[in-house]
């Protein structure tokens, strides 16, 4: 049994199913369970058993650090690249640190520090912000309705609206909030802590969003184009990272992501970029229906395809991303049934089943039909450049098949 009263580091592979036993209080067990990273249950003979839920990430509570790592050879920096690229296809390998980080928290902090440094290299963004305020002097224009309803007959204060040129805008609030989240992580290296603190000082005067507050809206523009990778990575960090205040064992930090979702989002984004030169468009989570509706009715069996390439609105190529196979060649019959359903419902002759793994592509011809399913591996241990080339190869092959049909 592992006792976390001293510094303890437990590492799981995401595919691991054998539980480990640790000593925990009821409160600690509940906090670990809330991280969504671990299944936590009482063990026979005392203690608690923990094992992965299927997500990857890390949770630290006092001296106890538990990591669930992506399956073999998918390093943490590769995970950060995939997260970043799925959010912004302009994200590249150099946007993460070249050296593989020792743990999830270090990888997240280094990646975001680098993106934020690039965003703020020319200084923080400033923009005009409309402000409603009560003042004793006139500034801007008076809000007559508010003035009459709140201060009838009084000369001051004045209910005014004015435009202020400020850096306390949505983009900077998002960056500073993500910086503060990362600075709250335990055991940050002095180097990355100093980098994040320097970035925080650059945004001095910008509001830090309260925990649970709505993420402010922002729109892409030429003015904030250099901010976009950092903003999208900040959103990924906010979605996956949780830092709970407390003292000693009461303090917990966790980061959890669904690798299947990360892989699907990465594949869809990479395919969309790879097929920009073709006349059609790629649609993510394309809605299709398996059944013919009854007269006057609606279809009842909906399907959502990871990526569909369409020309003039007509589906031409079906792609589906599957992360779950532990090695290439380990397929589920259900995946092929699913691809056949997609092909049939969308009247497409060939589906491309993209698996996370290594090996050679394999073609399956479905008996008594003209439907084909291509099993195509994407080796996540490849460098980002080679991985994107592999996706481009899939796109080229799939489109060439359409052109020759």
Secondary structure as UniProt FT lines:
FT   STRAND          2..3
FT   TURN            4..5
FT   STRAND          8..13
FT   TURN            14..15
FT   STRAND          20..23
FT   HELIX           26..34
FT   STRAND          38..42
FT   TURN            44..45
FT   STRAND          48..52
FT   STRAND          56..61
FT   TURN            62..63
FT   STRAND          64..69
FT   TURN            72..73
FT   HELIX           76..87
FT   TURN            89..90
FT   HELIX           93..95
FT   HELIX           104..119
FT   TURN            120..122
FT   STRAND          127..135
FT   STRAND          141..142
FT   HELIX           144..151
FT   TURN            152..153
FT   STRAND          158..166
FT   HELIX           170..183
FT   TURN            186..187
FT   HELIX           190..202
FT   TURN            203..205
FT   TURN            211..212
FT   TURN            223..224
FT   HELIX           225..227
FT   HELIX           228..240
FT   STRAND          241..244
FT   HELIX           248..250
FT   STRAND          252..257
FT   HELIX           259..274
FT   TURN            275..277
FT   STRAND          281..289
FT   TURN            295..296
FT   STRAND          302..311
FT   TURN            312..313
FT   STRAND          314..322
FT   TURN            328..329
FT   HELIX           333..346
FT   STRAND          350..356
FT   STRAND          362..365
FT   TURN            367..368
FT   STRAND          372..378
FT   TURN            380..381
FT   HELIX           384..404
//
